[in-house]
Amino acid sequence: MSIRERFKSTAGSMVRFAMVALVVGTFASVAVAQTTTPSTDSAAPAAAAPAADTAAPAPAAGSEVAAPVAATETVENPYGLSALWKGGDFVARGVLIIMAIMMTGTWYIIITKLIEQSLLLRSASQADKSFWTAPSLADGASKLNKSSVFRMLVEDGLRATEHHEGTLVDQIDLHTWVTMQLQRSVDSISNRMKSGLAFLATVGSTGPFVGLFGTVWGIYHALTAIGIAGQASIDKVAGPVGEALIMTAIGLMVAVPAVLGYNWLLSRNKTAMDRVRNFSADLHALLVSGGRLGAGKSARSA
């Protein structure tokens, strides 16, 4: 099976990612709607108790005096995310859900791509240690993991040399044919390593504007409600406007990890693909020369 066929599972993984992001976004929105903050009961008594004419009697010896217990209760935060969710319309709630999905997708891609890059770099180290010391290409390929991209490169290269004679491509010289097949394999690996980075770039560039749209929409509705009520005191303005500005903060929380993750993963991709291209060039020289693996190793070290 070629690299292109083995990487067809990418579409399935992206579908699973979309489903996970949607479910997590839904749970995040429900959790936001249920957010509450505890506060102590600070209500003052209506009237102070009259002072006693005489001093209170001292407690008898050996008796215990119970300490007063402050009454507490859980009340809803009037200026938190819960108020923003309950007071917002379908547009505000939709913006919150979209940003939750974007944040979930960002961290999913960052984690999965880091794992994928680590596996490729580990396979490169394994190929440098074991492949070039084998007596033949087949033996060298058998020493590599079945899921290793370097083993797939060797198998594609062997397949290209085996099927070159007696076919329509016989008119193409062996050097050109092997070069084309290995280049296609390297391109498939490169495309697989780049998958998901476009999503990070999109989130990094649009995340702040999505949050800003939610802010503008929230401030518009807050000012409309204040105008209808006819009151513009600080307690009427601070809450709604502050809740709307939370949208901008969430947008930045979504965009910043996406931008940093995109740049970091792009740099690691370059390092990983350099290892793949170097291996492909050495393998190409060995396949075209038709020599033993020992000769290829010497040419590689030169």
Secondary structure, 3 states (H helix, E strand, C coil): CCHHHHHHHHHHHHHHHHHHHHHHHHHHHHHHHCCCEEEECCCCCCCCCCCCCCCCCCCCCCCCCCCCCCCEEEECCCCCHHHHHHHCCHHHHHHHHHHHHHHHHHHHHHHHHHHHHHHHHHHHHHHHHHHHHCCCHHHHHHCCCCCCHHHHHHHHHHHHHHCCCCCHHHHCCHHHHHHHHHHHHHHHHHHHHHCCHHHHHHHHHHHHHHHHHHHHHHHHHHHHHHHHHCCCCHHHHHHHHHHHHHHHHHHHHHHHHHHHHHHHHHHHHHHHHHHHHHHHHHHHHHHHHCCCHHHHHHHHHC
